[in-house]
Amino acid sequence: MNTSTHPSPFLPAARTLLVTGASRGIGAAVTRLAAKRGWDVLVNYTRDAAAAEAVAIDVRADGQRALVVQADVGDEAQVMALYAQLDAAVASGRLAPLVGLVNNAGVVDLPERVDEMSGTRLERMFRINVFGSFWCAREALKRMSTRHGHAGGSIVNLSSAASRLGSPGQYVDYAASKGAIDVFTLGLAREVAAEGVRVNAVRPGIIETDIHASGGIPDRAQQMAPLVPMQRAGTAQEVAAAIVWLLSEEASYTTGSVLDVTGGR
Ligand code: NAP
């Protein structure tokens, strides 16, 4: 057996991973590493089609199949349309059946106190970070769980160290949305544990990606590095390694766990 391609003997040799928000950052790193571990990947994005296509090209260069699908996970109808495209690709043999989901897509917003936050801001934050993860997981379960006649699978949710720290004066809304993800992970894991589906979360700390620019502080990772016990920000690849491990059969007895990848913070 070629263990470098398929190190997970109990997973089906042909299997698809859906990664939301896969065009850059942690999602792109997960996609590229998963392809090296034998996964076909559905590469989801919202705005940057060229970046998503570049990730798909790397997947195909590693001998795996990739399908690029634009969908805003904060819009239930778009999530349903994404899964319809996945089903069509599986039915026609362009992708393997769905066995993994990484609920990675997530947003921050500009620094604000709670007494300044608009309803529009809060609604967007929770629709993308929380509702999107629920909708994507619900549809994944229908395609993975033994309750629905399938062979099982694995879901990894992206939380954040913010769910422990609260992010006061910066984005308490974001921290609260990730707190919801921690509880969602625990509850869903226990709900489907006997149905062949494992559910875990990774809780990154300060990771060097573009998310900090979208929160108005492009050099936030460098600014915060001295607060990290390891004295540096993490990389998207370091988070991806934890996620891909949780997806693998090496984590076969791990469910309901929230794994900190924070350099000790
Ligand atoms: P990022 O660099 O900002 O990338 C976000 C990705 O999500 C992009 O591919 C983006 O696609 C996509 N996306 C954004 N909104 C979307 C939506 N509504 N539907 C579908 N896709 C959407 O973020 P990141 O730093 O890699 O973060 C990934 C996850 O890790 C997030 O859940 C984040 O909260 C979490 N996290 C990050 C850090 C950190 O320090 N970086 C720390 C803790 C937790 P387009 O560009 O095409 O729109």
Boltz pocket constraint, residues with backbone or C-beta under 6 A from the ligand:
constraints:
  - pocket:
      binder: B
      contacts: [[A, 20], [A, 21], [A, 22], [A, 23], [A, 24], [A, 25], [A, 26], [A, 27], [A, 44], [A, 45], [A, 46], [A, 47], [A, 48], [A, 49], [A, 71], [A, 72], [A, 73], [A, 74], [A, 103], [A, 104], [A, 105], [A, 106], [A, 107], [A, 128], [A, 158], [A, 159], [A, 160], [A, 161], [A, 203], [A, 204], [A, 205], [A, 206], [A, 207], [A, 208], [A, 209], [A, 210], [A, 211], [A, 212], [A, 214]]
      max_distance: 6.0
